[in-house]
Amino acid sequence: MSIYDKLSQLGIVLPPVSVPAAAYVPFVQTGNFIFLSGHIAKQDGKPWVGQLGLTMTTDEAKPAARAVAIDLLGTLAAACLAAGKTLDDVKRIVKVMSLVNSTATYTEQHLVTNGCSELLGQVFGPVGAHARSAFGVAQLPMGACVEIELIAELG
């Protein structure tokens, strides 16, 4: 099954690439690797604001990380297109790095990030298994609860 069929089966419509909010580009390709800039969680087109351990729970933030994964997939699709390829040409999701807006005592950043990792696994199967880091940070741009970046390899 193609990646696009899988996305359709999951009811996911890929969004267009977001316009960067500062001085950076959404993605860079070097060799066969695509590096996606960090994407913040959005809900209804606005930053999904919250701080884990203060105003949000793990269960509330996990869908935010899933939403970031969908935005990342939209950007990855655009990066593939720019390279003359499609999401079906992704050889491997190499690495995910997640930043979770959280209090000093909150320790479930890894569980929040599962919202992203689990979706990548559903969409790509074994190709979606990736290395990962999940960090707690004091704040994120625009008060977003989660920001995630991704590295992929094209075949």
C-alpha positions as CSV (number, residue, x, y, z in Angstrom):
1,M,0.0,0.0,0.0
2,S,1.4,3.4,-0.9
3,I,2.0,6.0,1.8
4,Y,-0.7,8.2,0.3
5,D,-3.2,5.3,0.5
6,K,-2.2,4.7,4.1
7,L,-2.8,8.4,4.9
8,S,-6.2,8.3,3.2
9,Q,-7.1,5.2,5.2
10,L,-6.2,7.0,8.4
11,G,-8.3,10.0,7.3
12,I,-5.3,12.3,7.1
13,V,-5.1,15.2,4.6
14,L,-1.6,16.7,4.4
15,P,-1.5,20.4,5.0
16,P,0.6,22.8,2.9
17,V,4.0,23.8,4.1
18,S,3.7,26.5,6.8
19,V,5.3,29.8,6.2
20,P,8.3,30.1,8.5
21,A,7.8,32.5,11.5
22,A,11.4,33.6,11.5
23,A,14.6,33.6,9.5
24,Y,14.8,29.9,8.4
25,V,13.5,27.6,5.7
26,P,11.1,24.7,6.3
27,F,13.5,22.0,5.1
28,V,16.9,21.5,3.7
29,Q,18.1,18.5,1.6
30,T,21.7,17.4,1.6
31,G,22.5,14.2,-0.3
32,N,19.7,11.8,0.4
33,F,18.8,13.4,3.7
34,I,16.0,15.8,4.4
35,F,16.1,17.9,7.5
36,L,12.8,19.4,8.6
37,S,12.8,22.5,10.8
38,G,10.9,22.4,14.0
39,H,7.1,22.5,13.7
40,I,5.0,23.7,16.6
41,A,1.7,22.1,17.6
42,K,-1.3,23.9,16.1
43,Q,-5.0,23.5,16.8
44,D,-7.5,25.2,14.4
45,G,-4.6,26.9,12.7
46,K,-3.3,28.6,15.9
47,P,-0.5,27.6,18.3
48,W,-1.7,24.8,20.6
49,V,-0.7,26.6,23.8
50,G,0.0,24.9,27.1
51,Q,2.6,23.8,29.6
52,L,2.8,20.2,30.7
53,G,2.6,19.8,34.4
54,L,0.8,23.2,34.8
55,T,-2.0,23.7,32.2
56,M,-1.9,20.4,30.3
57,T,-1.8,16.7,31.0
58,T,0.1,14.0,29.0
59,D,-3.1,12.7,27.6
60,E,-4.1,16.2,26.4
61,A,-0.7,16.8,24.8
62,K,-0.2,13.5,23.0
63,P,-2.7,14.5,20.3
64,A,-0.8,17.8,19.9
65,A,2.3,15.8,19.1
66,R,0.3,13.7,16.6
67,A,-0.9,17.0,15.0
68,V,2.7,18.1,14.7
69,A,3.5,14.8,12.9
70,I,0.8,15.5,10.3
71,D,2.3,19.0,9.7
72,L,5.8,17.4,9.4
73,L,4.4,14.9,6.9
74,G,3.0,17.8,4.8
75,T,6.5,19.5,4.8
76,L,8.2,16.2,4.1
77,A,5.9,15.6,1.1
78,A,6.8,19.1,-0.2
79,A,10.5,18.3,0.3
80,C,10.2,15.0,-1.6
81,L,8.4,16.8,-4.4
82,A,11.2,19.4,-4.6
83,A,13.6,16.4,-5.0
84,G,11.5,14.9,-7.7
85,K,10.3,12.2,-5.4
86,T,7.2,11.3,-3.3
87,L,6.6,10.0,0.3
88,D,6.8,6.5,-1.2
89,D,10.5,7.2,-1.8
90,V,11.2,7.7,1.9
91,K,13.8,5.1,2.8
92,R,13.8,5.8,6.5
93,I,12.6,8.2,9.1
94,V,16.0,8.6,10.8
95,K,15.4,10.9,13.8
96,V,12.8,12.8,15.6
97,M,13.6,15.5,18.2
98,S,10.8,16.7,20.4
99,L,10.7,19.7,22.7
100,V,7.9,19.7,25.3
101,N,6.9,22.9,27.0
102,S,6.9,21.7,30.6
103,T,7.5,22.5,34.3
104,A,10.7,21.5,36.0
105,T,9.0,18.6,37.7
106,Y,7.2,17.2,34.7
107,T,8.9,13.9,33.5
108,E,6.6,12.4,30.7
109,Q,8.0,14.2,27.7
110,H,8.7,10.8,26.1
111,L,5.0,9.8,26.4
112,V,3.8,13.1,24.8
113,T,6.2,12.5,21.9
114,N,4.7,9.1,21.3
115,G,1.9,10.9,19.7
116,C,4.2,11.7,16.8
117,S,6.3,8.5,16.8
118,E,3.2,6.2,16.8
119,L,1.7,8.0,13.8
120,L,5.0,7.8,11.9
121,G,5.0,4.1,12.6
122,Q,1.4,3.7,11.4
123,V,2.1,5.6,8.2
124,F,5.5,4.2,7.2
125,G,5.6,0.8,9.0
126,P,9.1,-0.4,9.7
127,V,10.6,2.5,7.7
128,G,9.0,4.8,10.3
129,A,11.0,3.4,13.2
130,H,13.4,6.1,14.2
131,A,15.9,7.3,16.8
132,R,14.4,9.9,19.0
133,S,15.1,12.5,21.7
134,A,12.4,14.1,23.9
135,F,13.3,17.2,26.0
136,G,11.5,19.3,28.5
137,V,12.0,23.0,27.9
138,A,10.9,26.1,29.9
139,Q,9.0,27.6,26.9
140,L,8.4,27.3,23.2
141,P,7.6,29.9,20.5
142,M,4.2,31.4,20.9
143,G,3.6,29.3,24.0
144,A,3.1,26.1,22.0
145,C,3.0,22.9,24.0
146,V,5.2,20.8,21.6
147,E,7.7,21.5,18.9
148,I,9.2,18.6,16.8
149,E,11.8,18.3,14.1
150,L,12.5,15.4,11.8
151,I,15.3,13.9,9.7
152,A,14.4,11.5,6.8
153,E,16.4,9.6,4.2
154,L,15.2,9.3,0.6
155,G,15.9,6.2,-1.4
